[in-house]
Amino acid sequence: MSDLNLTAPICTALRHLRPDIKAMAAYTPGEQVRDCIKLNTNECATGPSPAVWTTLANLPRGSDGLRQYPDPSATGLREAAAALYDVTPDQVLAGNGSDDCLTILYRAFLTPGDRVACPWPTYGLYDTLAALQGVEIVHVDYRITPQAWELPEALARQGAKMVLVANPNNPSATLTAVDELRRLAERVDGILVIDEAYNDFAPAGSSMIPYLASHPNVVVLKTFSKSYSLAGARLGLLFGHADLVAELGKVKDSYNVNYITQQLGIVALNDRDHHRDLVRSTIVERQRLERGLAEFGWSWPASAGNFLLCEVGARAGELYLGLKARGLLVRYWDRPGLNTKLRITVGLPAHTDQLLVHLRDLLNRTASC
Ligand SMILES: Cc1ncc(COP(=O)(O)O)c(C=O)c1O
């Protein structure tokens, strides 16, 4: 039998790893567990457009779609998105999820020593990408009241080359008005990225896309992971000034959106009825969930997304674990500022019912201990 030390070569390789990568913490995505009621990563419980399934089922066998590389610039998809959002195709870049669009922005704009800023708490990937790019990220606390999370006045004054605002914000689901974002765009001496992952659930008129022409330093991100129910297909879109989008095209991976996803994205975008119904039914269920949770005396800021950030108190961690043991996943962060809260994604009516039954039981047990 060989006495080769199989771990030696990997140790040698690890010695060459960038020290900053070794030192950094990995981004922790929400748990991906099958066969449970999954209310922890803000996917939509209603599936994608039936046209998406038809397209998948009818992908022509023997065609060149899989054998050949996909269209590197996802032309058909960008044309469909441009028509929908009333921009030109050269203002649109497609990404392997909006996370890919974020990576492209960081790589294109930021070099070590630069600074990015975001209101805080927000989407944790902004931090991870800053660490990867060797840039400093400045967190400016939201002005938090029980009903609202307001954008901090000081956000524009951080000397940041790039400012990121998720609108609605994750994890709070709170919305900043476009007028305020336009004022911010005027004050930021750099690029303002508005991450609209949840914007389709917000009232009409909440997107910054119509203001791209008047604010050329603004970039808007959209995702298919939420209101199109295509998180597994990985698709995001970036909207900006055509000159800027052309530069970003140099940074992206050549074939960053695969052939199948490009096809699915086009049919999903074109099925406006399904999209409208999915958004409407999610909002109706969100209101039902809110009525149910009110029974527990919890509060949450007004939600413009498909989730609620509930102020639960000291038992938040225990409730998270109790729900998990019963097959219901919600999101919990054991860190200051968030460790008394649970973020709950809006699911199907049956999910809401189950959640409320189990919460009632868990809370009664805690109370009687
Ligand atoms: C604010 C925000 N932006 C972007 C994303 C990621 O979207 P995608 O699945 O398109 O990468 C998420 C996912 O939860 C999010 O909450």
Ligand as a Chemical Component Dictionary entry (heavy atoms), coordinates in Angstrom:
data_LIG
# 
_chem_comp.id                   LIG 
_chem_comp.type                 NON-POLYMER 
_chem_comp.pdbx_formal_charge   0 
_chem_comp.three_letter_code    LIG 
# 
loop_
_chem_comp_atom.comp_id 
_chem_comp_atom.atom_id 
_chem_comp_atom.alt_atom_id 
_chem_comp_atom.type_symbol 
_chem_comp_atom.charge 
_chem_comp_atom.model_Cartn_x 
_chem_comp_atom.model_Cartn_y 
_chem_comp_atom.model_Cartn_z 
_chem_comp_atom.pdbx_ordinal 
LIG C1 C1 C 0 -30.926 42.780 -1.767 1  
LIG C2 C2 C 0 -30.545 41.570 -2.549 2  
LIG N1 N1 N 0 -29.846 41.714 -3.676 3  
LIG C3 C3 C 0 -29.486 40.660 -4.421 4  
LIG C4 C4 C 0 -29.832 39.378 -4.038 5  
LIG C5 C5 C 0 -29.354 38.203 -4.861 6  
LIG O1 O1 O 0 -30.102 38.029 -5.972 7  
LIG P1 P1 P 0 -29.690 36.929 -7.065 8  
LIG O2 O2 O 0 -30.369 35.671 -6.658 9  
LIG O3 O3 O 0 -30.219 37.501 -8.335 10 
LIG O4 O4 O 0 -28.209 36.810 -7.074 11 
LIG C6 C6 C 0 -30.557 39.170 -2.884 12 
LIG C7 C7 C 0 -30.908 37.803 -2.481 13 
LIG O5 O5 O 0 -31.449 37.520 -1.466 14 
LIG C8 C8 C 0 -30.924 40.286 -2.116 15 
LIG O6 O6 O 0 -31.589 40.141 -0.970 16 
# 
loop_
_chem_comp_bond.comp_id 
_chem_comp_bond.atom_id_1 
_chem_comp_bond.atom_id_2 
_chem_comp_bond.value_order 
_chem_comp_bond.pdbx_ordinal 
LIG C1 C2 SING 1  
LIG C2 N1 SING 2  
LIG C2 C8 DOUB 3  
LIG N1 C3 DOUB 4  
LIG C3 C4 SING 5  
LIG C4 C5 SING 6  
LIG C4 C6 DOUB 7  
LIG C5 O1 SING 8  
LIG O1 P1 SING 9  
LIG P1 O2 DOUB 10 
LIG P1 O3 SING 11 
LIG P1 O4 SING 12 
LIG C6 C7 SING 13 
LIG C6 C8 SING 14 
LIG C7 O5 DOUB 15 
LIG C8 O6 SING 16 
# 
